[in-house]
């Protein structure tokens, strides 16, 4: 499986500037905090000479294929290839109003939510109480199943990222060493039922919902990867064959599970309305990916965009069942195709959500020891 995870993701990188008043004590403290966040959130862009040559070879191979779902980021002149193994997702110090503004815009503009309905425990909204929470969930339950699912997926993604940050928190930062580990206090602040007024357990339920959705997508896409013409191209035929064997082994293991999720209830109404709603889903995910470009922390942006695109790819698979079933056994698949970028995002996003589920068990054990 390690071969599958050693993949490169193209991300757009831009500069972030911080301006502070260096003379105030509060500002000096803020400078130190920002410097730590900038240092921890930096992306290691180094690639070995072998990897650089491989990237060029991969690009030539991909360009010669029939790709119909090109990712916009790859075409950008500012795109860079990043080795994900050198840039693990973990705590970076990126927090506070800036981080919350990103998530607030995602929820406010892309979850089919009217501006008048406030989200529970939103730190950017003042004066929220129990009545606002009841109003929000009453409104949410009144939506169609597709729109409710969209909100739950975004909430699950948000929860998953928070689990990662709590599980790989910077516990010690000295000139001798950096110590990463589980921060139980941070986890409780985000998910404890009492501390979050019941909101934390809802977030964790949405995380499991996201997990089931991505499991279902992987079980449905098996025929695409089973085709003889498909290969995980590295330039090494022996390695390519081994990678494909490992990939199919994982996919068949997933497919052997009981039904993960029944997507047939989605977009099952009026055909015209269903197509309009499906297009809205696609546009909302594209917009969320653009919002992730505004994240000031480069490493947070890298993993945020990857997981967003991975979820978008999972939905693309779920809503392409007939296209996948009608693919030719050999030759180019004109109706359904996944680019290298989508494949990288799909499996790494699933790796992240799987890690979140595993870490929940670790936090349960730590909390039991405390109590």
N, C-alpha and C positions, 0 to 999 in steps of 0.2 A: 504493500500500500504506500510505502514511502516514495516509490517511483512516481506514483500518481500525484502526490502532493508537491513534488519538486517541479513546479510550474511557474511560468512567468506571466505577470499581468501588466498590461499597458495602462498607465494612469496619467492623467493630466496634472502636472505640477506647476504651481504658481507661488509667488513670494508672498509672505505675510509680514507686516510691519507692526511694531508696538511702539507707542509713544507714551512716555511717563514723565512726571515731575520728579526729578531725582533728589530734590531737596527735602521732601517730606518723609517722615518715618514710614507712613502707610504706603507711600509710593515705592520706597526702597524694598519693603516687604513684598510688594506686588511684582517688582522687577525680578526678585529672586524666584518667585513662584512662576513667573512667565518664562524665565530663563530655563528653569527645570522642565517646564512643559515643552518648551521649544527643543530642548536637548532630548527628552524622552520620546517626543513625537516626531523626531527627524526620521527620514526614510533612508536606509542604507541602499544606495543606488549602485554599489559596486557589483560588477559581474566578472567572473573569471574569463580569461581569454578563450577557454574552451566553450563557455556558455555564449559569449558574444558571437563566435563563429556559428554555433548552433542556432541562434536567433535568426541570423541571416539565412541559414539553410531552411529553417521552418517557414520564414516569410515567403521565400521563393516557392516552397511546396504549397502553402496556403493560397498564394496568388494564382497558382495554376489550377486550383480547384474551382468548382462552381459554387460560389458563396452568394447567398441572397439575403443574408441577415447580418450585414457588416456592422460592427460596433463603431459608433462615432468616434470614440476616444482613440482607437487605433489609427484613424486617418488624420488626427491632429498633429501638426508639426511640433507641438510641445510634448507629445507622448513619449514616455520612457518605459523601458522594460525593467521590472523589479522582481528580484528573487524573493518569493514569499517566505522561504525558510529563514532568510536573513532579517525578516521584519515581522516577527510574531505579534499577534494582537494581544495587547495587555495595557495596563494603566499607563497613561502618558502625562497626567496632570491637566489635561484639557477638560475643564469643567466650569461651572458657574453660568452666568448669564449668556455668554457666547455660545456655549454648548446647548443650553436650553432653547435659545432662539432658533437654532437649526431644527431641533425636534418640534418646536412649537409651530414653525412654518410648515413642516411636513404634515402635522396633524390638522392644522387649520385649513390648509389649502388643498390637501390631497386625500382626505378621508371622507368626502361627501358630507362634511359637517357644516351646518350654518354657523355664522359668526356669533349669533346670539346664544348658542349653546356652549357653555364652558366645560372644558375637560377637567375631571377630578384631579386634585393634587398637582395642578399646573402652577409652579412657583411664579410665573410671570403674570398670573391673574390674581388680584387681591380680593379678599372678602369672600372666599368660597366656603361653603358650608355643606351640611348634609343635604339640604334642599337642592343645591346645584348638582350634587352627585346623583340624586334620584332623578332629576330632570334629564341629566345626560344619558343615563342608562335606559330611561323610559323612551327617550328619543331614539337611541341606538336599536332597541328591540323593535321599534316601529319600522325600521328600514327593511328592505328586501334582503334575502339571504346573501346575495352577492356583495352588497355594500357592507353588511355586518362582517362578512368574511374578510373584506379588504381591511377594515379597521383592525380586526383581530390579528391579521398577518403583520401589519405595521407595528402594532403593540407587541407582538411576539418577537419581532426582529429587534425592537428597542430593548425588550427584556433580555434577550439572548446576549446582546452586546454588553449590557450591564452586568450580567453574570460573568462574562469573560473578564471584565475589568476588576470585578471583586475577587475573582479566583487568581488572577495574576497581578496582584497589587504590589506596589513598591513599598516594602516593609522597612527596608534599610537602604540608605544611600550615602555611603562614605567613600573616601578616596581609596579605601582598601577593597571594597566590594559593594555590589548591589544585591540585595536579597529580595526575591519575589516570592509571593505566597498568598494564601487565602486570608482575606480581611473580612472577618465575620461581622464586625461592626458595620462596615460599608454594605455588606449584603443585607443585613437586617434593616438598615435605613431605606433600602430600595424595595424590599420584599416582605418584611415582617407585617403580619396582618394588623396588629395593633398600631405600630408606628405609622403605617400607611393608610390607616382607617379603612382596612379591607381592600385597598386597591392592589397591594402586592400580590395576594393570591390570584386575583384576576389576571395580572400580568403573566404569572407563571402558567396559568391555564392556556393563555394565548400562545405562550412559548411552545407548549406541547401541541397545540393546534398547528402551528407553523411546522413543527417536526413531522407531523403526520402528512401534511400537504407535500412536503419535499420528499418524504418516503414514497408517497403515491406517485409522484412525478418520475422518480427514478425507476420504479417498477414498470411504468408505462413506456419508458423510452428504450427498454432493452432491445427491441427489434432494430433500432437505428444503429446501435453499437455492434449488433451481431452480424450485420451485413459484411460479406467477405471484403468489399472494397474499403471498409472503414479501417483506418489505422491511426494509432496515437503516434504520429510521425516525429521521430527524433533524428532520423538519418541512419540509425543503427537497426537493421532488420531484425536481428536477434532480440534486441532490447524492445523493439516495437511489438513483436509477437508476445513477449513476456508481459509487457504492460497491458496489452489487450486481454490476455488470459486472466490477469489479476483483476482487471476492471470487470470483466464478465462474471468472474467468481463473486465479486461483491454485489453486483446487480442481481444475480440469481439468488443470492442469499436474502436480499431485500424482497425479491418477488415471492419467495417462499413463505413470507409472513402472511397472516390473515389480512383481510381488506383493511387498508390504512385509512382511506377516506373515499367517500362516494361523491365525485365531482359532477355526476349526472344531474344533480339538482340545480347546478349552476346554469344560467342562461337557457333555461328550459321553457320559457314562456313564449310570448309573441316573437317571431323570428326577427322582425325589424328592430324591436326594442332590445332584444338580446344582443344583436350585432352592435347597436349603439352603446350598450353597457360594456360590452367586451372592448370596444375601442376606447371607452373612457378609462377602463382598467389600464390599457396599454399606455395611454397618454399620461396617466397619473404616475405610473412607474418611471416613465422617461423623465417626468418633471422632478420626481424625488431624486433620481440620479443626478440631475443638474443641481439640485439644492445641495447635494453632498459635495459638489465642487466648491461650495462656500465655506466648508469646514476649514478652520485655520490650522489645525493640526494635520500634517501630511500623512502620518501613519493612520490616524483616525479616518481620514478621507479615503485612504487606500482600502481599508477593510470595510468601511461603510459602503463605498461604491461596489466593491466585490460582492458583498452579501445582498445588496439591493438588486444587482444584476442577476445574481444566482437565483433569487426568488422570482424575478421576472422571467427567467428562463424556465423555471419549474412550472409557472403558470402557462407559458407558451406551450410546453409539452402537454399539460393536462387538457388544453383546449384544442389540441391538434391530433386527437386520437384517430380520427378517420384518415387524416393525411399520413400518419405513421403506418397505419394498417395497409395503405395503398402504395407504399414505397416499393420500387422495383428491387428485386433481389441483387441486382448488380447495376453498375453505371451510376450517373449522377441522380440525386434525389431532388427534383425540381420543386416539389410541393413542400417538403419538410427538410430543413437543414439546420445544423448547429455549427456555428463557427468555433474556432479554437478558443476565442475569448469567452464564449458562452459556456463551453465545456469546462474551462478552468473555473469560471465563476460558479457553475452549478455544483461541482464536486467540492470545492473549497467552502462554499456557503453551507453545504450539507455537513461538511466536517466541523464547521463552527457550531452549528445548532446541535449536532451530536455531542460535541464537547460540552455544551451548556447543560444538556440533559445529564451527562455524566457528573458534571460539577455540582449539580443540585444534590445528588446523593452524597457527595463529599461534604457539602455544607450541612446536610442533615446530621451526619455523624459528628461533625464539629460542634453543632448546636446541642446535640444530646450530651456530649461530654461537658459542655458548659453548665447545663442545667442539671 
